Amino acid sequence: MKDFYMQIDPVVLFFLLGLAAGIAKSDLKLPSALYETLSVFLLLAIGIKGGLALAKQPMMEILPQAMLVLLMGCLIPLLIYPLLRLKLPQADAASVAAHYGSASVVTFAVGVAFLTRLAVPYESQTTLFLALLEMPALVVGVILARLGGDAKQATGHGWGKLMHEVLLGKSIVLLLGGLAIGYIAGPEGIKPVDKLYLDLFKPVLTLFLLEMGLVVAGKVGALRQHGLFMLIVGVGLPVALSWVGIGFGMLMGLSLGGVTLLATLAASASYIAAPAAMRMAVPQANPALSLGASLGVTFPFNLLVGIPLYHQFAIAVA
Amino acid sequence: MTFHTKTMLTIVTEAVLENDLVALFEAQKVRGWTIVAARGKGAHGEKRGSFDANENIQIELIIDTASGEALAEDIMRRFGEHYALVQWLSEVRVLRGNKF
């Protein structure tokens, strides 16, 4: 069993290649149009996979679990905000709390690849959880930022625009859209396109992670600036929050794989939806701080150490 | 052919503001503008343009001087405090002056 953890998943090796190339200041650069294309593909593919599996599940079983996931999304920023507030101004603490309450699609995808490689089954509704988890923390984060004295001076956008951004942001549209397509089409209907969306998922993930490695290498500067604090937040929060995910996973009665994935989701931090939403709604927060921690520290930590660690946690309590 | 002297307002800012600025232009009845993705370095750090949340845009629009100045000041008031924002006005000579 231990051997499994000794050998690194190839998708992670692609990330390390990008990271190394970026740190070494190689001129390697993927066209940004490719990055856009890959992210559209990944989100749709994750959605479709979830939708296909969801079709086999009784809805009434999933509904209470979905409610609990929404609750977890609200709870995480509320839990960590007071801690962050010890060190950070209100807007920054709220923004970082929103980043960590929201979830990372790619971390989830790597978690799925990890479980698939170990042949550990997991519940199909975890994809739905991923989509649900993206939103509530962003809303809570904005409320936290606007509470109290600063509210009058808040220069961010109104709630209408924010909700539009949060609910109709491209990642939510693609994830939920893919989920609906998979659900409606079913395994037979999806056959003509499954070579692209199901078979090519992992190869495409490798290219995406290569780009992510390059992006993370670009964050090294921010790390130098906020060094110690960012390291503590970026490593401490995911490990602590994975236990929130494990707790909720046990409460929902998920399998070992499901608990591992929910722990991974709880531990992951958003670096696509949250930065855009926070930039709009809480412009006074420093984006280098939250993005530096979520993307520069937490993302690689989860990829390299976190996911296998959370799986061990889940084994220990299951 | 005759060239007409007009003012060009150039705005370099964060991509997240694109929709707001376009809404502002519509409201001010600006007749046209061009938006391109931008990369560079400034007080808000280096924008490599390889990542969604880390993108800049450059907007150019041609307008009469008084409206250009008013528009730039309005944009500065709304977004200048917290967003990466650089604006400049320059004199340009255009054909078909009635289009601007």
Interface residues (C-beta under 8 A of the other chain):
Chain A: K29 L30 S32 Y35 T155 H157 E211 L214 V215 G218 G221 A222 Y271 I272 P275 A276 R279 M280 P283 Q284 P287 A288 L291
Chain B: E14 V16 D20 A37 G45 E46 R48 G49 S50 F51 D52 A53 N54 R78 F79 E81 H82 Y83
